[in-house]
Amino acid sequence: MSFANDTPIAMPAGTKAIVDFEIGDSALGGSMSIDPARVQMVWAPAVVTFSQGTPGGGSGHIMAFIECGSESTMNIVCTMDSLFITTGGEVVRAKTLIPGVSMLLGADGSPVPLNSVTIAMYAGGIHHIGLGEQSMSTNGHLLNAGGVVVGDFYLQIEQELG
């Protein structure tokens, strides 16, 4: 799970570009509970225990350019295997998102419409972070990336191994 270096990630007070997180910093880690009506999010401070990325330049990376929000106000650039949470609480990879069908989960638990997914080369830097201990659970391993719930690096690894 890597995101463009400038992707805003929620902290206990404000946001910070994902590339600026260092081990020991605090980000908001999310946990979800699913009741029959909707997914509820709970956010709490969590320690960044993994932070790594690549600088921009070179031949670039194949990335997903995701446009979402009611007015297409949210744009996320990420690797194809980055994890997103849907309004049903499912964990899905960026490469499987379907505009007009997939409904992303907003950080406040509200639905965020997915307007487009474009696959293209990206020459900018990319970065990923992990929170707490590596675990099979989504609890504590969800991030608020510009208002959309995504998985951290550890969750992605567990999904690939699982």
DRENDO-1510 file (C-alpha; in Angstrom, 1 decimal, always signed):
<recs>
REC; n; res; u; v; w
REC; 1; MET; +0.0; +0.0; +0.0 .
REC; 2; SER; +1.7; +3.1; -1.2 .
REC; 3; PHE; +0.2; +6.5; -1.7 .
REC; 4; ALA; +1.6; +9.6; -3.4 .
REC; 5; ASN; +3.9; +11.5; -1.1 .
REC; 6; ASP; +1.5; +14.4; -0.7 .
REC; 7; THR; -1.5; +12.2; +0.5 .
REC; 8; PRO; -2.9; +13.8; +3.6 .
REC; 9; ILE; -3.2; +11.4; +6.6 .
REC; 10; ALA; -5.1; +12.4; +9.7 .
REC; 11; MET; -3.2; +12.9; +13.0 .
REC; 12; PRO; -4.7; +13.5; +16.4 .
REC; 13; ALA; -4.5; +17.3; +15.6 .
REC; 14; GLY; -4.8; +18.0; +11.9 .
REC; 15; THR; -3.2; +16.2; +8.9 .
REC; 16; LYS; +0.2; +15.6; +7.5 .
REC; 17; ALA; +1.5; +14.4; +4.2 .
REC; 18; ILE; +2.2; +10.6; +4.4 .
REC; 19; VAL; +5.8; +11.2; +3.4 .
REC; 20; ASP; +6.4; +13.3; +6.5 .
REC; 21; PHE; +5.6; +10.5; +9.0 .
REC; 22; GLU; +8.5; +9.0; +10.8 .
REC; 23; ILE; +8.6; +6.0; +13.1 .
REC; 24; GLY; +7.4; +7.1; +16.6 .
REC; 25; ASP; +5.0; +9.8; +15.2 .
REC; 26; SER; +1.3; +9.6; +16.0 .
REC; 27; ALA; -1.4; +9.2; +13.4 .
REC; 28; LEU; -5.1; +8.4; +13.8 .
REC; 29; GLY; -5.7; +4.6; +13.7 .
REC; 30; GLY; -9.2; +3.5; +12.9 .
REC; 31; SER; -11.3; +0.6; +13.9 .
REC; 32; MET; -14.7; -0.3; +12.5 .
REC; 33; SER; -17.8; -2.0; +13.9 .
REC; 34; ILE; -20.5; -3.1; +11.6 .
REC; 35; ASP; -24.1; -2.9; +12.8 .
REC; 36; PRO; -27.0; -3.9; +10.5 .
REC; 37; ALA; -27.5; -0.3; +9.3 .
REC; 38; ARG; -24.0; +0.9; +8.7 .
REC; 39; VAL; -20.2; +0.8; +9.5 .
REC; 40; GLN; -19.2; +2.9; +12.5 .
REC; 41; MET; -15.6; +4.2; +12.7 .
REC; 42; VAL; -13.7; +4.9; +15.9 .
REC; 43; TRP; -10.5; +6.8; +15.7 .
REC; 44; ALA; -7.7; +6.9; +18.3 .
REC; 45; PRO; -4.0; +8.0; +18.3 .
REC; 46; ALA; -1.7; +5.2; +17.1 .
REC; 47; VAL; +2.1; +5.1; +16.9 .
REC; 48; VAL; +3.7; +4.8; +13.4 .
REC; 49; THR; +6.0; +1.8; +13.6 .
REC; 50; PHE; +6.8; +1.6; +9.9 .
REC; 51; SER; +7.4; +4.4; +7.4 .
REC; 52; GLN; +9.1; +3.9; +4.1 .
REC; 53; GLY; +8.9; +5.1; +0.5 .
REC; 54; THR; +10.6; +6.0; -2.7 .
REC; 55; PRO; +11.5; +9.4; -4.1 .
REC; 56; GLY; +10.0; +10.7; -7.3 .
REC; 57; GLY; +11.7; +10.5; -10.7 .
REC; 58; GLY; +12.9; +7.7; -12.8 .
REC; 59; SER; +10.5; +5.7; -15.0 .
REC; 60; GLY; +7.7; +6.0; -12.4 .
REC; 61; HIS; +5.1; +3.5; -11.1 .
REC; 62; ILE; +1.8; +2.2; -12.5 .
REC; 63; MET; -0.7; +3.8; -10.1 .
REC; 64; ALA; -4.5; +4.2; -9.6 .
REC; 65; PHE; -5.7; +7.8; -9.8 .
REC; 66; ILE; -8.9; +7.8; -7.8 .
REC; 67; GLU; -11.5; +10.6; -8.0 .
REC; 68; CYS; -14.2; +10.4; -5.4 .
REC; 69; GLY; -16.6; +12.6; -3.4 .
REC; 70; SER; -20.0; +14.2; -4.2 .
REC; 71; GLU; -18.3; +17.0; -6.2 .
REC; 72; SER; -15.2; +15.0; -7.2 .
REC; 73; THR; -13.4; +16.9; -4.4 .
REC; 74; MET; -11.2; +14.0; -3.2 .
REC; 75; ASN; -8.3; +12.7; -5.3 .
REC; 76; ILE; -6.1; +9.9; -4.2 .
REC; 77; VAL; -3.1; +8.5; -6.1 .
REC; 78; CYS; -2.0; +5.0; -4.9 .
REC; 79; THR; -0.6; +1.7; -5.9 .
REC; 80; MET; -2.9; -0.9; -7.4 .
REC; 81; ASP; -2.8; -3.0; -4.3 .
REC; 82; SER; -3.7; -0.2; -1.9 .
REC; 83; LEU; -6.6; -1.2; +0.4 .
REC; 84; PHE; -9.9; +0.8; +0.7 .
REC; 85; ILE; -12.9; +0.1; +2.9 .
REC; 86; THR; -16.3; +0.1; +1.4 .
REC; 87; THR; -19.6; +1.2; +3.1 .
REC; 88; GLY; -20.3; -2.5; +3.7 .
REC; 89; GLY; -17.0; -2.9; +5.6 .
REC; 90; GLU; -15.3; -4.9; +2.9 .
REC; 91; VAL; -11.5; -4.5; +2.4 .
REC; 92; VAL; -10.9; -4.1; -1.4 .
REC; 93; ARG; -7.8; -3.3; -3.5 .
REC; 94; ALA; -7.7; -0.2; -5.6 .
REC; 95; LYS; -7.5; -2.3; -8.8 .
REC; 96; THR; -10.9; -3.8; -8.1 .
REC; 97; LEU; -12.8; -0.6; -7.5 .
REC; 98; ILE; -15.6; +0.1; -10.0 .
REC; 99; PRO; -16.8; +3.7; -10.5 .
REC; 100; GLY; -20.5; +4.1; -10.0 .
REC; 101; VAL; -20.7; +0.7; -8.2 .
REC; 102; SER; -18.1; +0.8; -5.4 .
REC; 103; MET; -19.0; +3.1; -2.5 .
REC; 104; LEU; -16.0; +4.0; -0.4 .
REC; 105; LEU; -16.3; +4.6; +3.4 .
REC; 106; GLY; -15.7; +8.1; +4.6 .
REC; 107; ALA; -13.7; +8.7; +7.8 .
REC; 108; ASP; -17.0; +9.8; +9.5 .
REC; 109; GLY; -18.7; +6.5; +8.4 .
REC; 110; SER; -20.6; +8.2; +5.5 .
REC; 111; PRO; -20.6; +6.9; +1.9 .
REC; 112; VAL; -18.2; +8.5; -0.5 .
REC; 113; PRO; -19.1; +8.0; -4.2 .
REC; 114; LEU; -16.4; +6.7; -6.4 .
REC; 115; ASN; -16.4; +8.7; -9.6 .
REC; 116; SER; -13.4; +7.4; -11.6 .
REC; 117; VAL; -10.4; +5.2; -11.5 .
REC; 118; THR; -7.7; +5.9; -14.0 .
REC; 119; ILE; -4.6; +3.6; -14.3 .
REC; 120; ALA; -1.5; +5.6; -15.5 .
REC; 121; MET; +2.2; +6.1; -14.9 .
REC; 122; TYR; +3.1; +8.3; -12.0 .
REC; 123; ALA; +6.6; +9.7; -11.7 .
REC; 124; GLY; +6.2; +11.2; -8.2 .
REC; 125; GLY; +7.4; +9.7; -4.9 .
REC; 126; ILE; +5.3; +7.1; -3.0 .
REC; 127; HIS; +5.2; +6.2; +0.6 .
REC; 128; HIS; +3.5; +3.9; +3.1 .
REC; 129; ILE; +3.1; +3.7; +6.9 .
REC; 130; GLY; +2.1; +1.0; +9.4 .
REC; 131; LEU; +0.6; +1.5; +12.8 .
REC; 132; GLY; +1.2; -0.5; +15.9 .
REC; 133; GLU; +1.9; -4.2; +15.7 .
REC; 134; GLN; +1.3; -6.3; +12.6 .
REC; 135; SER; -2.0; -8.0; +12.9 .
REC; 136; MET; -4.7; -9.9; +10.9 .
REC; 137; SER; -7.3; -7.5; +12.2 .
REC; 138; THR; -8.4; -4.2; +10.6 .
REC; 139; ASN; -8.7; -2.7; +14.1 .
REC; 140; GLY; -6.1; +0.0; +14.5 .
REC; 141; HIS; -4.8; -0.5; +11.0 .
REC; 142; LEU; -7.1; +1.9; +9.1 .
REC; 143; LEU; -6.1; +5.4; +8.1 .
REC; 144; ASN; -8.0; +8.5; +7.2 .
REC; 145; ALA; -6.5; +9.5; +3.8 .
REC; 146; GLY; -8.1; +12.8; +2.8 .
REC; 147; GLY; -11.4; +11.8; +4.3 .
REC; 148; VAL; -11.5; +8.2; +2.9 .
REC; 149; VAL; -10.8; +5.1; +5.0 .
REC; 150; VAL; -7.8; +3.1; +3.7 .
REC; 151; GLY; -5.7; +0.3; +5.1 .
REC; 152; ASP; -2.1; +0.7; +6.5 .
REC; 153; PHE; +1.0; -1.2; +5.3 .
REC; 154; TYR; +0.6; -4.0; +7.8 .
REC; 155; LEU; -3.0; -4.7; +6.8 .
REC; 156; GLN; -1.9; -4.9; +3.2 .
REC; 157; ILE; +0.8; -7.5; +4.0 .
REC; 158; GLU; -1.7; -9.6; +6.0 .
REC; 159; GLN; -4.2; -9.5; +3.1 .
REC; 160; GLU; -1.5; -10.7; +0.7 .
REC; 161; LEU; -0.4; -13.5; +3.0 .
REC; 162; GLY; -3.9; -14.4; +4.2 .
</recs>
